[in-house]
Amino acid sequence: MTAPHWLQQPSLSERPEATILDWLFDQGSLTRRLTQLSADHFSVTPLYEGWQPLRDDECLALDLAPNSLGWVREVYLRGHGQPWVFARSVAARSALEQGGLNMDELGTRSLGELLFCDQAFARRAIEACHYPTAWLPLEHAQAGLWARRSRFDRDGLSLLVAEVFLPALWQIVCPLQKDH
């Protein structure tokens, strides 16, 4: 599987429509934005949490050696019970062991909200791509879905958060337009 080419906004060769660009490169908390859009009917459904070798693109983004072991958390961010976003957050084992963040204890809480509430976290540039179909949960595996990711750093702890925007979100955000 070839890794996607994560690009920053000015570099995007295929420009999505303005509404999608706004969601991809919004600097605020996605959790807060989804909570507002859903009129407080927001929830997090964990799909997978555990230690595993990180993907090559994740290791590169976190300045780790290939196949480094890390904590992987995959969740759905839901509005009104519908999966609106598939999120994958990863951190190196070594960083978590010394960083004081217990990702394994989040449960149905939003990692994003924690990151935005802790002013010590610094967010690096947001990157976007079409997310590889093979990396999505089977029930939402389709080509061409826009995703974004960014790295959050705090005192030697780095987290990489990728968020894939699912069709159900675009049906709410821009219901009169079809191709996203």
Summary of the structure (lengths in Angstrom):
residues: 180
radius of gyration: 15.6
end to end distance: 23.3
largest distance: 48.3
contacts: 515
relative contact order: 0.21
helix: 30%
strand: 33%
